């Protein structure tokens, strides 16, 4: 079932509960249906399983929350306090929190209640809350949900698996990303606990071939709904997309000038890796001392919820982030989405842009920074995603920043920060190494080739004191665009007193001699042994953590995801490149041990 642009319809045409209509109008001001809502809600309410693909920001959340509440309203026998009538699974805790927030606003006008199982606290606490307060609708991340069913189901007053017998509907939000993040086995296990007689909905901005097996397993004769905007655009109609071509050594100066010219705006600033987020957010905090600069990526774990809520409340500011927030998150009034590094795929570009110009006729703008060798990416996006990018010229930047303070030489500022604090120097090396490694693994390898990078200009743009030793730089001749700083890295001091004390103690110790290792067996055998050792170690860690009441859900999910990757590599179901890209990686960065090696080599 494919629709182009449906005529506007009213929620009142759906013949849903009057209290639900009042909630939509009073809480959100929603009266008219968006195309995706007009296409999806009637099918879902007609007891159909649905697979929905729609442009980001088109109202998918309301498309499943309204049917969920209406199905529970129409039950012949009302739900008891501890009956679970609906389960909504989200790939990240941020998206689950946002869904819970929207749902709670609708629940004010009903007798239902919801519970959120997303980690950040002990699993036993979730069980206690459910026992005390119930939860007709559960919003959860897959790892925490399965863990509660398998390990904590009978620890409360009510058996969670028994409560699920009342289940009416299952929703998989951002279903393709659930699979991308390695939740396939988790979802399959969850399905075994759910009643067969239920409705299932899969919602996403894109549909992939990986979904087909899950569809066959968990759905019955689903209706496929594709809702596209005018001219088949994959980005919101209120979005204007710009790009600018900058050299690697001037790009950061340009970004700072742009942000200064738009200090009254609210920005999402995307970088390629977690380490780049840590490094450049520290610089921006130093440059914009009176402006709110927040950072968010997967490795922050327990801080993410507080940062998410703080940025939501801001009227202006910058959130420096990775793709952990590129999907599904709906922050109010995002003015600019800035992509400082070229996105790792065309689909990621669309999802990032979709954080602005959200539902409700709002307008937004995106700005993509490209290096000179990346200019063909503009045509690639146009052909691949049907998105046209407009040049954001130098005249616009200069005129916009004419009343701003004098420009900052960011490269020199980064060097000064590194000289004052060795931690900043190490952040810079991590950011540089992780960026180069991520660049070499880019999906669009025809455009993004490591040997096309001007690594000297790039190192200058990163404000490095010295070039790190890494394979990509082995045969590289340092250009005039990078001048190493005459400083002994070993003598740099940490601002943190405990780290500085440890540094001084280590400096007094004699250097360790590395034992010479001889290769006595075939590489393939040694590789298999290493994988087997990693697998056994992870299994032991997971088993030990499961015995502990206070383990963190995100830690367990990380370990389980790594274990699945090792098994797939051992069985040759994935390539070595894909394993390297995903194993122990926060978003797009290279393997942590390789990055650490790059830092240790740079320090020598």
N, C-alpha and C positions, 0 to 999 in steps of 0.2 A: 504494500500500500504506500505509494509515493505521492506526496502532495507538493505543489509549488507554493502557492500562497492562498490559504483559505480565507474566505470572507470572514470578517470579524463576527464572533458570536458572543453571547452573554453567558456568564456562569448560571444565571437563572434558567437558561434554556435546558440545563442538564437535569433539572428536577432532583436536585440534591437537598439534603437537610437544611432547613431554614437557618438554624444556628451556624452551620458551616458557611452559608452565604453571607451571613452577618459578619462572621470572623474575617472572611476574605475582604469585605468592603471596609470594615472598621479598622482592622489591623494593617492592611496593606493598600487599601484604596483600589482593589482589583474588582472590576466589573466585567470587562471584556476578556475573552479568552485569547491567548496567543495561538498561532497556528499549531504548535506542538501540543498545547493543551486541548484545543478543539479536536485534534486527531486522536489523541491518546486516551483521554478520560472516558469517553463513551465506550471505547473498546474494552478498557480495563473493567469498567462497571458492568459490561455485558459478559463477564466471566471468561474473558479471553486472556491468555498469556500474551505479553507484548514485548517486542524488541524495538526500542526507540532510538533512532539516530537523529539528532537535531543540532543545529548550530549552537555553540556555546553562548550562554546568556539569554536563552530563548524561553526560559521558564520551566525547565524540566523538573525542578524540585516540587513545584506546585502540581505538576502533571502526575506525580505519584502520591503525594501526600493527600490530595483531595480524594482520589479513589480509595486509598487505604482507610481514611476516616469514614467515608460513606459505606464501605463494605462492612465495617464494624458496626455502624449505625443500623444497617439492614439485617443484622443477625436476628434470627427468630428467638434465640435464647441469649440474653445479655451476658457479657463476659463477667466472670467473677474477678475478684481483686487480683488474684495471682495467675489468671489465664493470660497467656501471650497470644494476642491476635495477629500481630504483624511484626516482622523483622526487617530492618533496613541495614544493609551492609555497605560500608564505605571504605575506600582504600586507605585513607589517612584520618588521623584523629581531628585535624582541622576541619575537614569536610564533614565528619560526623558531628562535631560541635556545632557547625553552622546549620546542618539539617535539624539538629535538636532545638536550636534557637528558633528556627522558623516554625517547627512543629509545636513548640510550647505556646507560641502566640495563637495558633489555631485551637489548641486544647483548652484555652480559657473559656471557650464557648461550648465545651462538651463535658461529659462525665468520665472521659478516658484520662489515663496518665501514661507517661513514658519514662523509660530508664535508659541511660547512656552507659555503655560498657566499652570504654576506649583506652583503658590503661592510665598510667600516671599515678596509680595508687594500687594497693594490694587487691588481688582478686577476691579475697574473703570479704573485703569491704563492699564490693558490688553485690555479693550474695546477701550480706546483712541488709543492705538497703532494699534489695528486692523483697526479702522476707518481710521487712517492716512496711514498705510502701507499695509493693506490687509494681507492675509495669505492663500495661496492655500492648504498648508498642516499644520495641527494643531497637535502639540505634547503636550500632557496634562496628568495630573493626573485626575482620575475620579471625585474627589470631586470638584476641581476647574472648570472643564469642565461643570459639571451639574449646578453648582452655576451660572456660566455665562449665561447658557441657561435659567434658571428659574428666576433669579433675575436681570440680567443686559442685557438681550438680546436686548432690545429696547432703551437702554440709550445712545448708540452711534448713528452715522449717518446711520448705516446699521444694520438691524435686523439680528442677528446671526442665528436665526432659518430659515430665508429666505435664507441666504447664504448657509446653509446646504442642500438645495434642489439640489445643483450641486454635492453632494457627490458621489464619485465613489467607494471608498474602506474604510473599517474600519479594523484596526489592533489592536488586544489585545496582547500586549507584556507581557511575563511572566503571562499568563492567570490564571494559577492555584494560583499564589500568589495574584492576584487581588481578588480572592474569599477568600483566607485564611485571607486577611486583612479586610474582611467584606464589600467588595464593591459590593456584589451581587445585592442588591436592587438599588444601584446607577447605576450599569451597565444596569439593566432592565429599569430604568427610562430613561437613555440616549438613549437606543434603540428606545423608542417611538418617539424621535425627528428626527430619521434618516430615509432616504428613504428606502423602502422595496427593491427596485431594486439597490442593491449594492453588492460588493464582500466583504467577511469577512474572515480574517485570524486570527487564534489563534496560538501563538508561545510560547513554553515552553520547559524546560528540562525534565519535567515530566507531565504526564496526570493523573488526578484524577477523581474519581466518581462524585465529586462536579461539574465538568464541564458539565456533561451530560444535566442537565436542561438548562443551559445557551446555550448550543449547539442547543438544540431543539427550544429555543426561538429566537436565533439570526442568525441561519445559515440554509442554504438549501442544502440538499444532499452533505454534505462536504466530501472531499477526506481526508482520514487519512493517514498521512505520518510519518513513524517511521524510522529514519536513525540512525544506530548504527555503531560504529567503530569496528575494528577488535576484535574478541573474545567477542563481545557484551559488551565492557567496557562502563561504564557510565561516566568515567572521560577521559580527553584528553589523547591521546597516548603519548604526550611529557612529561607527568607528572610522577614523581617518588615519591611514597608515603612512608613515614617513620613513625615509632612510637617509643616512649620511655616510659618506666615504671619508675615513680619517686614517692617517698613518698610525702605526702602533705607538710611536713616541709622542704623538700629539692628541691621541684619542681621550686620554684621561683629563687633560687640560680642557678639552672641548666639553666633556661631561660636566665638570665643575662649573664652567661658565654657563652651561645650560641650566643646571640646577639653581644657580644664583639668580638667573633671570626668571625662574618660576618658583620662587620660595613660598608663594601663597597657594601652591598646588599640592596635591597628594599624589605621590609617585610610587610605582612598583619598579624596582631596579633589579633586573635579572643578570646573574653571572653564571658561568659554566660550571663551577665547582664550589664545594663547601669552603675550601681553602681560600678561593678568591673572595668569597663573601666575607670571611673573617678578616682578610687583609684590607680590602678596599673600604669596608665599613669602618674600620679603625681610622683610615685616612679621612673619610668624610666626617666622622665625629670630630676630628681635629680641626678640619676646615670650617665646618658649620657648627660651632660650639653652642649657639643659641637656637638651633633648629633640631627637631627630633629626628634622629637617625636610628632606626631599629634594624636588626638582622635576624634572619630566620632560615634555617636549613635543617636537614634530617638529623644531624648529629647533636643538635641542641637538646633533643629529647624532652626533658621535663620542663624546660623553659618555654616550649613552643606555645602552649595554651595561653600563658600570660602575655606573650608577645603578640599572639593572634588577637587577643581581646584589646590590648593597648592600641594596636594600629587601627583596629576597627573604630575606636572612639576618636581618633585624631581627625582634625579638619585639614591639616597640612602636615607634610613630613615625607620621609622616605623609608620604605622597607626594602632593604637589600636582601635578596633571596635567591634560592635556586629553584628548580622545577618542582620542589615539594609543594608549592602553592600554585602551580601552573594549571591545575585542573579543578574545576568545580567550585572553588572558593569564590564567594560573592561578598566583596567588601564594598561598602557604600562610597559612592562619589570618588572613584579613582579617576584622576584627570589624565595621567600619563602612564603608559607602560613602556619602560625603557629596556631594551635588550642590548646590553653592552657587549656581549659575546654572541656570535652567530649561533642560533639554536641548533641542538643536536639532530633535529629532524624537522621536516616541513610541518608535521602535525603538532609538534611542540610549539612552533611559531604561532599557529592558530590558537592553541590553548592559552598561551601567554597573553596574546592580544585580547582574548575573551574576558580578561579580568576587568576590562573597562568597557564602557558603552553597554552596560547590562540591560536587562529587561526594564521596560517602562519608558522607552523612547529617549533614554539618556544618550548623550554624546561623549565620546572619548577619543583619545589620540594615542598612537603608538609610535615609537622611534627606534629604529634598528641601526646599530652601529656596525659598519662593515669596514674591513681592511681593503686596500686597493685590489688585492688578488681575489677578494670575495665578491666583487661587483656583479659577476654573473648570477649570484644568488637571487638577485631581484627578479630576473627573468624566470629562474627556477621556481620561485614561490608563485609567480603569476601563472605558470603552466600547471604546476602541481596542485595548488590550492585555490586557484582562481582569485587571487588577492593581488590587486595592483598597488604598488608602493610609489609614493610621490617623493621627489628629492627635497630634502630639508637643507637648503643651501646655506652657505657661509654668511650671506647678507642677512638672512633671517636671524642667525645666531648673534651676529655683531649688533644688529639693531636692537635685538631683545635685551642684550646685556650692556647697552650703552650707558645706562644709569647705575650699573652695578659697580662694586668696589673693584680695584685693580685685579687683574688676573693673577692666579696662583700658579707658580711653577711646581706642579705636583710631583715631578720626578725628584727635584731637589728637596722638597718637603718630606717625601718618603725616605730619602737617604738620611736626612737629619733625624727623623723619628727612629730609624734603624740604628743610628750611631748612639742615640740616647738609651735605647732599650734593645737588647739582643733578641728578646721575644718578638719584636716587630721585624727584625732582620729574618728570623726563622719563618715567620708568617709569610714574608715576601718570597722566600725561596720555595716554600710549600705551594704558594699560589702559582708561581711561575712553572714549577715542575708539573703540577696537576693540570694546569691549562694546556701545556704542550702535549702531555699524554692524552688528554681528552680530545684535543684537536686532531691527533693522529688516528682517533677512533671514530671520527665524525661519519655520520650516515652518508653525507654527500661528499664522498672522497674525491670526486672529480674536481670539485671546487676547493675543498679544504685539504690541502696537502702540506705536510709539515715542511717539506723542502722549499715551499713557496713563501714561508714565513721569513720576514726579516727579523731574525732572532736578536740581532743587536739592537734594533729599534724597539723590539718587544721588551727586552731587558731594561732598556732606558725607561719605557713607559711604566714598567713595574717598579722602577726606582731601586733596582738591585745595586748593591755595593760591588759584588763580584758575580761572574757567571758560575752557576753550579756545574759540577761534573756530572754529565748524563749522556747516554748513548746518542741522543739527538744532536748533541753539540760536539761529538767526537771529531768530526772532520770540518767543523765550522770555523771559518775565518772571521774573527771579530771585526765588525765594520766600524767606520768612523762615528757611527751613531751611538756607540756605547763606549764609555770610558770607565774602566775599573777604578774604584776609590782606593787610594793608598792607605790602607788600614789593615792591621792584623786582626782578623776576625776573632781569634782566640782571646783577645783582650777586651772584647765588648762586654759590657756589664748588663745584668738584668735589673730592671726597676724593682721587681718583686724580690724582697729581701731573702726569702727562703730559697728561691731559685739561685740567687746570687751567691748565697752561702754554699749551696751544693756545687756550683760552678768552681768556686775557689778550692773546695776540698778535692774535686776531681782533677783540678789542674796540678795539684801536688802529687797525685798518684802517678807512678810510672806507666807508660803506655803498654797495653796488653799486646803480646805477640800472637798473631793469628797462626794457628797450626796449619801446616801444609797438608792439604787433602788430596789423596790420589783416587782417581776414578777406577773402581774395580768391577763395575758392573755396567750393563747396557743402560743408556739414558732412559729408554722406555720402562725398564724395570724399576729404576730409581724413581721415576716420575710416579709410577703406580704405587710404590711404597709411600711416597710423600702424601699422595691423595688419601691412601688408606689410613695413615697416621692422623691427618687432619680430620677425617671422618670420625674416627674413634674418639678423638679429643672432643669434638663438638657434641657427639652423642652423650659423653660423660657429663659435659657441662650442662646440657639441656636436662638430663635426668636429675642432676644435683639441684638445679634451679627449680625444677617442678616440685621437689620435696619441700621447698621453702615457701612459706605463705606469702612473703613480701617481695617476690621477684617482680620485676617490671615487665609488662606485656611487650613493650617495644624491644627490650633486650632479647626476650624469647623469640620474637618474630624474626629479629635479625639473625639469630643463631640458626633457627629453623630454615630460613631462606638460604643461608650459606650452606647448610647441610644438603638441601635439595640441589643446589648448584653443583656441589662436589659429586653427588650421586649421578647427576645427568652427565657430567664430564667423564666420569669413570665408565659409564655405559655408552659413551660416545653419542649422546643425544644432543649435545651442544658443542660448538667449536671452542677451541682454546681462546680465541679472541673474545667471544661472547662471555666466557667464564672470567677472563681478566677484566672485562668491562664492568661486570656486576658483582664479583666476589668482594665482600668487605668494602664496597664503595657506597658513599652517601648518595650521590646523584650521578655525576658524570666523571668524577675524578678517577685517576689511575689507581693502581693497587697501593695501599697504604705503606706496605713494606718498601716498595720501590721509591715512593716519595721520601720516606725516612732515609733511605739510602742516599738519595740525591742531596738531602740536607746534611747528612754526616760527611759526604764527600765535599760539599761546599765549605764546611767548617774546617776541613783539613788544609 
